[in-house]
Amino acid sequence: MTHSDAECPDILVVSAATPGLVPRLTQRFTVHEAAPENDGSDVSALIAGRVRGLVTTSKAGATGGLIGALPRLEVISVSGGHVHM
């Protein structure tokens, strides 16, 4: 976690499109990071229950296991061309 503010929604970053994206996201969100190949088993239940957004790229995508492990997930932001999910 790179920012802790009770008023900021939690998001999970699997892959950032640009190097400066994560620092900018921490200004508005509580950011957690995960490896692109994450199948959801590496996400703690505490974090998984709070994550409302997922940030990834079309190359990295997100596994079905990861998406399924995030019960409060509301939005997935993907930058790039074809999506691998």
C-alpha positions as CSV (number, residue, x, y, z in Angstrom):
1,M,0.0,0.0,0.0
2,T,1.4,3.4,-1.0
3,H,-1.2,5.7,0.5
4,S,-3.4,5.3,3.5
5,D,-6.4,7.6,3.8
6,A,-9.8,6.3,4.8
7,E,-11.5,8.6,2.3
8,C,-9.6,7.2,-0.7
9,P,-11.0,4.2,-2.6
10,D,-8.7,1.2,-2.8
11,I,-7.4,0.2,-6.2
12,L,-5.1,-2.7,-7.3
13,V,-2.5,-1.9,-9.9
14,V,-1.5,-5.0,-11.9
15,S,0.4,-3.1,-14.6
16,A,0.9,0.6,-15.1
17,A,1.0,2.0,-18.6
18,T,3.4,4.7,-17.8
19,P,6.1,5.0,-15.1
20,G,4.5,8.1,-13.5
21,L,1.0,6.6,-13.3
22,V,1.2,5.0,-9.8
23,P,2.5,8.2,-8.1
24,R,-0.4,10.1,-9.6
25,L,-2.9,7.5,-8.6
26,T,-1.7,7.7,-5.0
27,Q,-3.0,11.3,-4.9
28,R,-6.6,10.1,-5.1
29,F,-6.6,6.4,-4.2
30,T,-5.1,3.9,-1.8
31,V,-2.9,1.9,-4.2
32,H,-2.0,-1.8,-3.8
33,E,0.2,-3.5,-6.4
34,A,0.2,-7.1,-7.7
35,A,2.1,-9.1,-10.2
36,P,0.4,-9.4,-13.7
37,E,0.3,-13.2,-13.4
38,N,-1.6,-13.0,-10.0
39,D,-4.4,-15.5,-9.9
40,G,-6.0,-14.0,-6.8
41,S,-4.3,-16.3,-4.3
42,D,-1.7,-13.6,-3.5
43,V,-4.2,-11.0,-2.6
44,S,-5.0,-10.9,1.1
45,A,-8.6,-11.1,2.2
46,L,-8.3,-7.8,3.9
47,I,-7.2,-6.0,0.8
48,A,-9.5,-8.0,-1.6
49,G,-12.6,-6.9,0.4
50,R,-11.7,-3.2,-0.1
51,V,-10.5,-3.0,-3.7
52,R,-13.0,-1.3,-5.9
53,G,-10.8,-0.7,-9.0
54,L,-8.3,-2.6,-11.0
55,V,-5.6,-0.9,-13.2
56,T,-3.8,-3.0,-15.9
57,T,-2.6,-2.9,-19.5
58,S,-3.8,-4.8,-22.5
59,K,-0.6,-6.8,-22.5
60,A,-0.8,-7.8,-18.8
61,G,-4.6,-8.2,-18.5
62,A,-6.0,-9.7,-15.4
63,T,-6.8,-13.4,-14.6
64,G,-10.3,-14.6,-13.9
65,G,-9.0,-15.7,-10.5
66,L,-7.9,-12.3,-9.6
67,I,-11.1,-10.6,-10.8
68,G,-13.1,-13.2,-8.9
69,A,-11.0,-12.6,-5.7
70,L,-12.2,-9.0,-5.6
71,P,-15.8,-9.0,-4.4
72,R,-16.2,-5.2,-4.3
73,L,-14.6,-4.6,-7.8
74,E,-16.6,-2.0,-9.7
75,V,-14.3,-0.9,-12.5
76,I,-11.3,-2.2,-14.5
77,S,-9.2,0.3,-16.3
78,V,-7.2,-1.1,-19.2
79,S,-4.8,0.9,-21.4
80,G,-3.7,-0.4,-24.7
81,G,-5.2,-2.5,-27.5
82,H,-6.5,-6.0,-27.2
83,V,-7.5,-7.1,-23.7
84,H,-6.4,-10.4,-22.2
85,M,-8.8,-11.3,-19.4
